Amino acid sequence: MPAVVADVLRSAGERRRRIDPLLPEPGLPADAGCGAELTVPAAPGRGAAVGWCHHYRIEPGAPELAWGAASQFWLAAHVAGDGSEPGIGAGLDELLARWRAHLAAEPATEAEDSQAALRWPSRDIAGVRALLRHGLQPLTVIAARPAGRAVPGAPAPRGLVIRPADPGDIAAVTALTMEVIRFDQHFGSVRLHPHAEQTEWEAAEQTLDRPEPWTWLAERDGRTVGLLMAQPPERAAWIAAATSGQPAAYLATMAVRPDERGSGVGTALVTGLHRELDATGVTVTLLHHAQLNPLSAPFWSRMGYRPLWTTWEIRPARTMR
Ligand SMILES: CC(C)(COP(=O)(O)OP(=O)(O)OC[C@H]1O[C@@H](n2cnc3c(N)ncnc32)[C@H](O)[C@@H]1OP(=O)(O)O)[C@@H](O)C(=O)NCCC(=O)NCCS
């Protein structure tokens, strides 16, 4: 590893440990990405920075299309610093300027359905102004709940039954998953595609076919009113590296029917899951939520989750400033 890269990662690691112990150690990405040279030397008042750009294309009809653009350009960004906020901001600013120049030469960044995005530690406020200056928007949060964190002890609503879902529940699971997509599409990063219902049906079919689907339904008067889907550590490896807390689980989907919201159904579902996760030795549970979702953002905070990473993005990718 070149010395400048090692120095930046070491310094960024020290900073991460200081500002948020739930962040993982920064490291080299599994591959060099598209190979763009994104290295910023230190200068007076500016920390050195390194970045790797990854290009992805999501296939038409893939379930991931609900949660991101068809052409995605992701930057893994690290800035060295002695803790002085201007130095971090200036290093990130210059790294983003170089990334922007790189993206400007990529024809696919012009496509309407493209995005430039990066995850930045939510508590590293030193980078926020640089991200805003480049036109990036803080649309999504990865929130974390350390095990054992107390949750409100409200009694479960009367007449509410929570039960594990089984293969006969595909329609109910699909309908409530569609409810999340319909609701979240208002907040910038989620899109409702014409094929969404079919894709979600197939995904529900696959999940419910597992011996342990980790999916629960809430019912009242024989009617399904809420859904919670989670992934235990053995299925959450795709996101576990986002935190230092291992093993990590993932809370994938949560929805309550509109006419049943605000009556404690969500709290009852999540409380049941947390009991299970805490008992099975999970250290941290992660989830995504839209920063601007006025129902879920305060709800997750009340359930013991707090921001870990913020995903900043802009669409189309070429419109980055
Ligand atoms: C987020 C969500 C799952 C929460 O479920 P819920 O059953 O409404 O949750 P609860 O009733 O347990 O708690 C909701 C809180 O909002 C309050 N509230 C009051 N009126 C409300 C209303 N009309 N709608 C929603 N919440 C309301 C509740 O009183 C409660 O607050 P409190 O604990 O301070 O009293 C639900 O709002 C929802 O399905 N939203 C749309 C889809 C979504 O955002 N999914 C999450 C994606 S990450």
The ligand as a Gaussian input file, in Angstrom:
#p B3LYP/6-31G(d) Opt

LIG

0 1
 C      -42.783000       3.880000      10.903000
 C      -44.002000       3.000000      11.214000
 C      -43.652000       1.583000      10.831000
 C      -44.274000       3.079000      12.704000
 O      -45.328000       2.189000      13.027000
 P      -46.526000       2.628000      14.031000
 O      -47.361000       1.452000      14.297000
 O      -47.175000       3.846000      13.539000
 O      -45.651000       2.961000      15.334000
 P      -46.189000       3.265000      16.788000
 O      -47.666000       3.477000      16.780000
 O      -45.657000       2.189000      17.663000
 O      -45.429000       4.606000      17.115000
 C      -45.612000       5.731000      16.266000
 C      -45.437000       7.066000      16.974000
 O      -46.071000       8.104000      16.241000
 C      -47.200000       8.621000      16.935000
 N      -48.331000       8.911000      16.050000
 C      -49.420000       9.598000      16.366000
 N      -50.247000       9.683000      15.333000
 C      -49.677000       9.039000      14.308000
 C      -50.072000       8.775000      12.985000
 N      -51.217000       9.215000      12.474000
 N      -49.254000       8.050000      12.215000
 C      -48.072000       7.604000      12.716000
 N      -47.675000       7.830000      13.982000
 C      -48.461000       8.548000      14.787000
 C      -47.468000       7.537000      17.878000
 O      -48.233000       7.997000      18.955000
 C      -46.099000       7.106000      18.282000
 O      -45.417000       8.101000      19.006000
 P      -45.229000       8.013000      20.586000
 O      -44.506000       6.702000      20.819000
 O      -44.393000       9.192000      20.936000
 O      -46.587000       8.049000      21.154000
 C      -45.265000       3.469000      10.446000
 O      -45.449000       4.837000      10.696000
 C      -45.222000       3.240000       8.953000
 O      -45.611000       2.175000       8.474000
 N      -44.773000       4.251000       8.163000
 C      -44.782000       4.146000       6.711000
 C      -43.731000       3.189000       6.176000
 C      -42.382000       3.477000       6.771000
 O      -42.007000       4.610000       6.955000
 N      -41.643000       2.401000       7.074000
 C      -40.338000       2.497000       7.677000
 C      -39.326000       2.624000       6.611000
 S      -37.707000       2.716000       7.322000

